[in-house]
Amino acid sequence: MNRKGWCRYKDANLEFRLIDKSVLEKFLKKSDATSSPVGELLGNGFSVRVSAAADGSEATVTQQIKAAGLMFLDCQKDFAPHDGVKVIEAATPGCRYTDTNL
């Protein structure tokens, strides 16, 4: 099931999706990918993607969402976090959640 919902916050578009995290983890592992290139942060059973806004507010909105505890999913084989990056192992071996997309 992949239901989508859209809303606006200031000038940024937010896309909320109901997701099965285990399916997404397996897909990103197979693709050697991360959720961060599209700015998608994950919660428990849902994801939030922040779309670009004309006034540049998407960075601010993304920081506010991260402050709520949502994280990026990274399943890249060559993952090497910078010092101080919070890392939580995912259920799928080789995947992890991080607090930054860098």
Secondary structure, 3 states (H helix, E strand, C coil): CCCEEEEEECCEEEEEEECCHHHHHHHHHHHCCECHHHCEEECCCEEEEEECCCCCCHHHHHHHHHHCCCEEEECCCCCCCCCCCCEEECCCCCCEEECCCC
